[in-house]
Amino acid sequence: MADSPSCDVKSLSPLQLFERVTEQGEKVRALKAGKAPKDEIDAAVRMLLSLKLSYKTTTGQDYQAGLPPRDLVLINNGTTKEEDEDFVDPWTVQTSNAKGVDYDKLIVRFGSSKIDTDLINRIERAIGQKPHRFLRRGIFFSHRDMDQILNAYENKKSFYLYTGRGPSSQAMHVGHLIPFIFTKWLQEVFDVPLVVQLTDDEKYLWKDLTTEKAYEYARENAKDIIACGFDINKTFIFSDLDYLGTSTGFYKNIVKVQKHVTFNQVKGIFGFTDSDCIGKISFPAIQAAPSFSSSFPQIFNGKENIQCLIPCAIDQDPYFRMTRDVAPRIGQPKPALLHSVFFPALQGAQTKMSASDPNSSIFLTDTPKQIKTKINKHAFSGGRDTIEEHRKYGGNCDVDVSFMYLTFFLEDDDRLEQLKQAYTSGELLTGELKKVLIETLQPLIAAHQERRKQVTDEMVKQFMTPRKLAFEF
């Protein structure tokens, strides 16, 4: 049995098969390093070669360490033209479906695991309270190794949270709040440290910004993040342009990742071309580095074995698949992830929000009047063309943006279900549903604006100063 892969190889996605080959390769190296018996090494090598053959048969590609199969090219894996209509990478999200991206298919493509009822129930047992609405409603829908995080927590072992923000504009919109709302909840229920990376260097490299402007946006965005209510004694927010030059631990991890990822690999993962500047090519290592506790010696007392949990939108997953592949080779634990769905633009789930289009979303700087006008004028409706048709046939919550937004921001599950039934039956009209959303968002954003007014430059400086947090390691 040791000479052949297990019988479930055919059921694995290309990415899962890639990870199996990688793990087997690590096992072979460990056996050789430990001078294991020759027959044991030979059996492990035969298994590795067999897995590599299965990988090539499935993907049409030779296995290359650190170079996962391209997410959107699944050879011999049942991909159809309809599936190819969704395109997802760290910078672009495109779909022709009014319902938005097909996340079940995305899980298969990316090789992650679905957050199912069993996992949600386990989280509830671990924390002793009702799971966040984002979990209950499938807004965070996919994960990597969340079971390991819960194992650690249940065995009184600590972990830490890492999330981030690319500061491309001074004003954030409500969609940008999603990872921070959820991360704050995770921090509170698990009582763990949090690091927040502001990738102002990335925005300088990708956008028409000066380094000064990118850093200014980072500090302004930090005010909105702080206004979410994070505990200053448990949270470190940092700018790449600022922190990288002061932390040898951070830079050492960047260099280690860079050494183990080739140019061909980042081209394969991120689609870089020969005309891209070398800053873009090297940037993924910078986003990977906060996944390792040794990047923050002031917080973790130099310990390198503290596992990391990363809540993020699933378009950021390519960065961390690369990170998870590199981690064992540099002696670091693989980060775990929780993936969220994408926040839809006002014009519909197949439309990408844009900071340059003020009508594509509700911004955290919008007035109550602007919120009302934007929703009434621009929010895509799942209603019928006439009141008579709507009363007869009902509305479609799957494509209605007002209902989608309410799934994110309306806390009451029973109220949300009532609205869904009323809208689907035709009892509730589109204008009435929009009114509920307006009445939900106006006080939420007004409260955020009041909290932000209390965030001083001195407070930002304190959050962004490298320091020991309220934890012992």
C-alpha positions as CSV (number, residue, x, y, z in Angstrom):
1,M,0.0,0.0,0.0
2,A,2.9,2.4,0.7
3,D,3.9,2.3,-3.0
4,S,0.8,3.9,-4.4
5,P,-1.2,7.0,-3.6
6,S,-4.5,6.5,-1.7
7,C,-7.5,5.7,-3.8
8,D,-9.0,9.2,-3.3
9,V,-6.4,11.0,-5.4
10,K,-8.8,11.1,-8.4
11,S,-11.3,13.1,-6.3
12,L,-8.8,15.8,-5.4
13,S,-8.7,19.2,-7.1
14,P,-5.5,20.2,-8.9
15,L,-4.5,22.4,-6.0
16,Q,-5.2,19.7,-3.4
17,L,-3.2,17.3,-5.5
18,F,-0.4,19.9,-5.7
19,E,-0.4,20.1,-1.9
20,R,-0.2,16.3,-1.6
21,V,2.9,16.2,-3.8
22,T,4.4,19.1,-1.8
23,E,3.8,17.3,1.5
24,Q,5.2,14.0,0.2
25,G,8.3,15.8,-1.1
26,E,8.8,17.3,2.4
27,K,8.4,13.8,3.9
28,V,11.1,12.4,1.5
29,R,13.5,15.2,2.5
30,A,12.8,14.6,6.2
31,L,13.5,10.8,5.9
32,K,16.7,11.4,4.0
33,A,17.8,14.1,6.6
34,G,17.0,11.7,9.4
35,K,18.9,8.8,7.7
36,A,15.9,6.6,7.7
37,P,16.2,2.9,6.4
38,K,16.7,2.7,2.7
39,D,13.5,0.7,2.0
40,E,11.5,3.3,3.9
41,I,13.0,6.1,1.8
42,D,12.5,4.2,-1.4
43,A,8.8,3.6,-0.6
44,A,8.4,7.3,0.0
45,V,10.1,8.2,-3.2
46,R,7.9,5.8,-5.2
47,M,4.8,7.4,-3.6
48,L,6.2,10.9,-4.6
49,L,6.8,9.8,-8.2
50,S,3.3,8.3,-8.4
51,L,1.7,11.5,-7.0
52,K,3.7,13.6,-9.5
53,L,2.4,11.4,-12.3
54,S,-1.2,11.8,-11.1
55,Y,-0.7,15.6,-10.9
56,K,0.5,15.7,-14.5
57,T,-2.3,13.5,-15.7
58,T,-4.9,15.8,-14.0
59,T,-3.4,19.2,-14.9
60,G,-1.4,18.6,-18.0
61,Q,1.6,20.3,-16.2
62,D,4.7,19.0,-14.6
63,Y,4.9,19.6,-10.9
64,Q,7.1,22.5,-9.9
65,A,7.7,23.3,-6.3
66,G,6.1,26.5,-5.2
67,L,4.1,26.9,-8.5
68,P,0.5,25.8,-7.9
69,P,-1.7,25.2,-11.0
70,R,-3.3,28.3,-12.4
71,D,-6.6,28.9,-10.6
72,L,-8.7,29.4,-13.8
73,V,-7.1,26.6,-15.9
74,L,-8.4,23.3,-14.7
75,I,-7.6,20.6,-17.3
76,N,-9.5,17.4,-17.1
77,N,-11.4,18.6,-14.1
78,G,-14.9,19.2,-15.5
79,T,-14.4,22.9,-16.3
80,T,-17.1,24.3,-18.6
81,K,-17.4,27.5,-20.5
82,E,-20.0,28.7,-17.9
83,E,-17.4,28.2,-15.1
84,D,-14.9,30.2,-17.0
85,E,-17.2,33.3,-16.8
86,D,-15.9,33.9,-13.3
87,F,-12.4,35.5,-13.1
88,V,-10.8,36.0,-9.7
89,D,-7.3,37.2,-8.8
90,P,-6.0,39.6,-6.2
91,W,-6.7,42.7,-8.4
92,T,-9.7,41.7,-10.5
93,V,-13.1,40.1,-9.9
94,Q,-15.3,39.5,-12.9
95,T,-18.5,37.5,-13.3
96,S,-21.4,37.7,-15.8
97,N,-23.8,36.2,-13.3
98,A,-26.2,38.7,-11.6
99,K,-26.1,36.5,-8.5
100,G,-22.3,37.1,-8.3
101,V,-19.4,34.7,-8.2
102,D,-20.2,31.0,-7.8
103,Y,-18.4,30.4,-4.5
104,D,-18.9,26.6,-4.5
105,K,-16.9,26.4,-7.8
106,L,-14.3,28.8,-6.4
107,I,-13.7,26.5,-3.5
108,V,-13.0,23.7,-5.9
109,R,-10.8,25.9,-8.1
110,F,-8.8,27.2,-5.1
111,G,-8.7,23.9,-3.3
112,S,-10.0,25.3,0.0
113,S,-12.6,23.8,2.4
114,K,-16.2,24.9,2.8
115,I,-17.2,26.3,6.2
116,D,-19.9,23.8,7.0
117,T,-22.4,23.5,9.8
118,D,-20.1,21.1,11.8
119,L,-17.3,23.7,11.8
120,I,-19.7,26.5,12.8
121,N,-21.0,24.4,15.6
122,R,-17.5,23.6,16.8
123,I,-16.6,27.3,16.8
124,E,-19.8,28.0,18.9
125,R,-18.8,25.3,21.4
126,A,-15.2,26.7,21.6
127,I,-16.2,30.3,22.3
128,G,-19.4,29.5,24.2
129,Q,-21.6,32.0,22.3
130,K,-23.5,32.4,19.1
131,P,-21.3,32.6,16.0
132,H,-21.0,35.9,14.2
133,R,-23.7,36.6,11.5
134,F,-21.0,36.5,8.8
135,L,-20.5,32.8,9.7
136,R,-24.2,32.0,10.2
137,R,-25.0,33.5,6.7
138,G,-22.1,32.1,4.8
139,I,-20.4,35.5,4.2
140,F,-17.2,33.8,5.5
141,F,-17.7,30.6,3.6
142,S,-14.3,28.9,3.0
143,H,-11.2,28.1,5.1
144,R,-7.8,26.5,5.3
145,D,-6.9,24.7,8.5
146,M,-9.4,26.4,10.8
147,D,-9.6,23.0,12.5
148,Q,-6.0,23.4,13.5
149,I,-6.7,26.8,15.0
150,L,-9.5,25.3,17.1
151,N,-7.3,22.4,18.2
152,A,-4.7,24.9,19.4
153,Y,-7.3,27.0,21.2
154,E,-9.0,24.0,22.8
155,N,-5.5,22.9,24.1
156,K,-4.8,26.4,25.6
157,K,-2.3,27.3,22.9
158,S,-2.3,30.8,21.5
159,F,-2.5,32.0,18.0
160,Y,-2.7,35.5,16.4
161,L,-4.8,37.3,13.8
162,Y,-3.4,39.0,10.7
163,T,-5.5,41.0,8.2
164,G,-4.7,44.0,6.0
165,R,-5.8,46.9,3.9
166,G,-4.4,48.3,0.7
167,P,-4.8,52.1,1.1
168,S,-5.6,53.2,-2.4
169,S,-7.8,56.1,-1.4
170,Q,-8.5,58.4,1.6
171,A,-12.1,57.3,2.0
172,M,-13.0,53.7,2.6
173,H,-16.4,52.2,1.7
174,V,-18.7,49.9,3.7
175,G,-17.3,46.9,1.9
176,H,-13.9,47.6,3.4
177,L,-15.4,47.2,6.8
178,I,-16.3,43.5,6.4
179,P,-12.9,42.0,7.3
180,F,-12.4,44.4,10.2
181,I,-15.9,43.8,11.7
182,F,-15.2,40.1,11.6
183,T,-11.6,40.3,12.8
184,K,-12.7,42.5,15.7
185,W,-15.2,39.8,16.7
186,L,-12.6,37.1,16.4
187,Q,-10.1,39.0,18.5
188,E,-12.8,39.5,21.2
189,V,-14.1,35.9,21.4
190,F,-10.6,34.3,21.2
191,D,-8.7,37.0,23.1
192,V,-5.6,37.0,20.8
193,P,-3.2,39.6,19.3
194,L,-3.9,41.2,16.0
195,V,-1.6,42.7,13.4
196,V,-3.0,44.8,10.6
197,Q,-0.8,45.4,7.5
198,L,-1.3,48.6,5.5
199,T,0.2,47.8,2.1
200,D,1.1,51.4,1.1
201,D,4.1,50.0,-0.8
202,E,1.8,47.9,-2.9
203,K,-0.4,50.8,-3.8
204,Y,2.7,52.9,-4.8
205,L,3.8,50.1,-7.1
206,W,0.4,49.5,-8.7
207,K,-1.2,52.9,-8.6
208,D,-0.2,56.4,-9.8
209,L,0.7,57.5,-6.3
210,T,3.8,59.0,-4.7
211,T,5.2,57.2,-1.6
212,E,4.1,60.2,0.5
213,K,0.5,60.0,-0.8
214,A,0.4,56.3,-0.2
215,Y,1.6,56.7,3.3
216,E,-0.9,59.5,3.9
217,Y,-3.7,57.2,2.8
218,A,-2.4,54.5,5.1
219,R,-2.6,56.7,8.1
220,E,-6.1,58.0,7.1
221,N,-7.3,54.4,6.6
222,A,-5.8,53.5,10.0
223,K,-8.2,56.0,11.6
224,D,-11.2,54.1,10.0
225,I,-9.8,50.8,11.2
226,I,-9.2,52.1,14.7
227,A,-12.8,53.5,14.7
228,C,-14.1,49.9,14.4
229,G,-13.2,49.6,18.1
230,F,-10.0,47.6,18.2
231,D,-8.2,47.4,21.6
232,I,-5.0,49.4,21.5
233,N,-3.4,47.0,24.0
234,K,-4.0,44.0,21.7
235,T,-3.6,45.5,18.2
236,F,-0.6,46.6,16.1
237,I,-1.3,48.4,12.9
238,F,1.7,49.0,10.6
239,S,2.6,50.6,7.3
240,D,5.0,48.6,5.1
241,L,6.8,51.8,4.1
242,D,7.4,52.5,7.8
243,Y,7.8,49.1,9.5
244,L,9.9,47.3,7.1
245,G,12.9,49.6,7.6
246,T,12.8,49.2,11.4
247,S,12.2,45.4,11.9
248,T,15.0,43.0,11.2
249,G,12.6,40.1,11.9
250,F,10.2,41.3,9.3
251,Y,12.8,41.8,6.7
252,K,14.5,38.4,7.4
253,N,11.3,36.6,6.7
254,I,10.7,38.6,3.5
255,V,14.2,37.5,2.3
256,K,13.6,33.9,3.2
257,V,10.3,33.8,1.2
258,Q,12.0,35.6,-1.7
259,K,14.8,32.9,-1.8
260,H,12.3,30.1,-2.0
261,V,10.0,31.5,-4.7
262,T,11.2,31.9,-8.3
263,F,10.3,34.4,-11.0
264,N,8.5,31.7,-12.9
265,Q,6.5,30.8,-9.8
266,V,5.2,34.3,-9.2
267,K,4.4,34.6,-12.9
268,G,2.4,31.5,-12.7
269,I,0.6,32.4,-9.5
270,F,0.0,36.1,-10.1
271,G,0.2,36.5,-13.8
272,F,3.2,38.9,-13.8
273,T,4.8,39.7,-17.2
274,D,8.3,40.6,-18.2
275,S,7.2,44.3,-18.4
276,D,6.1,44.4,-14.7
277,C,8.5,46.3,-12.4
278,I,10.6,44.2,-10.1
279,G,8.8,45.8,-7.1
280,K,5.6,44.0,-8.1
281,I,7.4,40.7,-8.5
282,S,8.9,40.9,-5.0
283,F,5.8,42.3,-3.2
284,P,4.1,38.9,-2.5
285,A,6.9,38.1,-0.1
286,I,6.1,41.3,1.8
287,Q,2.4,40.3,2.2
288,A,3.5,36.8,3.2
289,A,5.9,37.9,6.0
290,P,3.2,38.9,8.6
291,S,2.0,35.3,8.5
292,F,5.1,34.4,10.7
293,S,5.2,35.4,14.3
294,S,9.0,36.1,14.1
295,S,8.1,39.2,12.0
296,F,6.9,40.7,15.3
297,P,9.6,39.9,17.9
298,Q,8.3,42.8,20.1
299,I,4.9,41.0,20.4
300,F,5.9,37.4,20.5
301,N,9.2,37.6,22.3
302,G,11.1,36.1,19.4
303,K,9.0,32.9,19.2
304,E,8.6,31.5,15.7
305,N,6.0,28.8,16.3
306,I,2.9,30.9,17.0
307,Q,0.3,30.0,14.3
308,C,-1.5,32.7,12.4
309,L,-5.1,33.0,11.3
310,I,-5.9,35.3,8.4
311,P,-9.5,36.6,7.7
312,C,-9.6,38.0,4.2
313,A,-11.6,38.1,1.0
314,I,-10.9,35.0,-1.1
315,D,-9.3,37.0,-3.9
316,Q,-6.2,37.4,-1.6
317,D,-5.9,33.6,-1.3
318,P,-3.1,33.3,-4.0
319,Y,-0.7,35.2,-1.7
320,F,-1.3,32.8,1.1
321,R,-1.2,29.6,-1.0
322,M,2.3,30.7,-1.9
323,T,3.0,31.4,1.8
324,R,1.7,28.0,2.9
325,D,3.9,26.3,0.3
326,V,7.0,28.2,1.5
327,A,6.4,28.0,5.2
328,P,7.6,24.5,5.9
329,R,10.8,25.1,3.9
330,I,11.7,28.1,6.1
331,G,10.8,26.3,9.3
332,Q,7.5,28.2,9.9
333,P,3.9,27.0,10.6
334,K,1.5,27.4,7.7
335,P,-1.0,30.2,8.3
336,A,-4.7,29.3,8.5
337,L,-7.3,31.3,6.6
338,L,-11.0,32.3,6.7
339,H,-12.3,33.5,3.3
340,S,-15.2,36.0,2.8
341,V,-17.4,36.5,-0.2
342,F,-17.0,39.7,-2.2
343,F,-19.0,42.8,-1.3
344,P,-21.3,43.7,-4.2
345,A,-21.3,47.1,-5.9
346,L,-24.6,49.1,-5.8
347,Q,-25.1,48.4,-9.5
348,G,-25.1,44.6,-9.0
349,A,-22.9,41.7,-7.8
350,Q,-21.3,41.3,-11.3
351,T,-20.0,44.9,-11.1
352,K,-16.8,45.8,-9.3
353,M,-16.8,48.6,-6.8
354,S,-14.4,51.5,-7.6
355,A,-13.0,54.2,-5.4
356,S,-13.1,56.4,-8.5
357,D,-16.8,55.9,-8.9
358,P,-18.6,57.5,-5.9
359,N,-21.9,55.9,-7.0
360,S,-20.6,52.3,-6.9
361,S,-20.8,52.0,-3.1
362,I,-21.6,53.7,0.2
363,F,-18.5,55.5,1.5
364,L,-17.8,55.9,5.2
365,T,-17.8,59.7,4.6
366,D,-21.3,59.8,3.0
367,T,-24.0,61.9,4.7
368,P,-27.4,60.4,5.5
369,K,-28.8,62.2,2.5
370,Q,-26.1,60.8,0.2
371,I,-26.7,57.3,1.5
372,K,-30.5,57.6,0.8
373,T,-29.9,59.0,-2.7
374,K,-27.4,56.4,-3.7
375,I,-29.5,53.5,-2.5
376,N,-32.7,54.8,-4.1
377,K,-31.1,55.7,-7.4
378,H,-28.3,53.1,-7.9
379,A,-29.0,50.0,-5.9
380,F,-29.8,47.2,-8.4
381,S,-33.3,45.8,-7.9
382,G,-34.5,42.3,-8.0
383,G,-38.1,43.5,-8.3
384,R,-40.4,43.4,-11.2
385,D,-41.0,46.0,-13.8
386,T,-44.4,47.0,-12.5
387,I,-46.1,46.9,-9.0
388,E,-48.7,44.6,-10.4
389,E,-46.1,42.1,-11.7
390,H,-44.2,42.4,-8.4
391,R,-47.3,41.6,-6.3
392,K,-48.0,38.6,-8.5
393,Y,-44.6,37.1,-9.0
394,G,-42.5,38.6,-6.2
395,G,-38.9,39.8,-6.2
396,N,-35.6,38.0,-6.5
397,C,-33.4,38.3,-3.4
398,D,-30.5,36.5,-5.1
399,V,-29.8,39.5,-7.3
400,D,-31.3,42.4,-5.2
401,V,-28.4,44.5,-3.9
402,S,-30.4,46.0,-1.1
403,F,-31.2,42.6,0.3
404,M,-27.5,41.5,-0.2
405,Y,-26.4,44.5,1.8
406,L,-28.9,43.7,4.6
407,T,-27.4,40.2,4.8
408,F,-24.1,41.9,5.8
409,F,-25.4,44.6,8.1
410,L,-28.8,43.5,9.6
411,E,-28.0,41.6,12.8
412,D,-31.5,40.1,13.4
413,D,-31.8,36.7,11.6
414,D,-35.6,36.6,12.1
415,R,-36.1,40.1,10.7
416,L,-33.9,39.2,7.7
417,E,-35.9,36.0,7.0
418,Q,-39.2,38.0,7.2
419,L,-37.9,40.5,4.7
420,K,-36.8,37.7,2.4
421,Q,-40.2,36.0,2.5
422,A,-42.1,39.3,2.1
423,Y,-40.0,40.4,-0.9
424,T,-40.1,37.0,-2.5
425,S,-43.8,36.8,-2.2
426,G,-44.4,40.3,-3.6
427,E,-45.8,41.6,-0.3
428,L,-42.8,43.9,0.1
429,L,-41.9,46.3,-2.7
430,T,-38.4,47.3,-3.9
431,G,-38.8,50.8,-2.5
432,E,-39.8,49.5,0.9
433,L,-36.8,47.1,0.9
434,K,-34.5,50.0,0.1
435,K,-36.1,52.0,2.9
436,V,-35.1,49.2,5.4
437,L,-31.5,49.3,4.1
438,I,-31.3,53.1,4.3
439,E,-32.6,53.0,7.9
440,T,-30.0,50.3,8.7
441,L,-27.0,51.9,7.1
442,Q,-27.6,55.6,8.1
443,P,-27.1,55.1,11.9
444,L,-24.3,52.5,11.4
445,I,-22.3,55.0,9.3
446,A,-23.1,57.9,11.5
447,A,-21.9,56.0,14.5
448,H,-18.7,55.1,12.7
449,Q,-18.1,58.8,11.7
450,E,-18.5,59.8,15.4
451,R,-16.0,57.2,16.5
452,R,-13.6,58.3,13.8
453,K,-13.7,61.9,15.0
454,Q,-12.4,60.7,18.3
455,V,-9.3,59.1,16.7
456,T,-6.4,61.5,17.0
457,D,-3.1,61.6,15.2
458,E,-1.5,60.7,18.6
459,M,-3.8,57.6,18.8
460,V,-2.8,56.5,15.3
461,K,0.9,56.9,16.3
462,Q,0.3,54.7,19.4
463,F,-1.4,51.9,17.4
464,M,1.4,52.1,14.8
465,T,4.3,52.0,17.2
466,P,6.1,48.7,17.5
467,R,5.6,47.5,21.1
468,K,4.7,44.7,23.4
469,L,1.0,43.9,23.5
470,A,-1.0,42.7,26.5
471,F,0.0,39.1,26.1
472,E,2.8,36.9,27.5
473,F,4.7,34.6,25.1
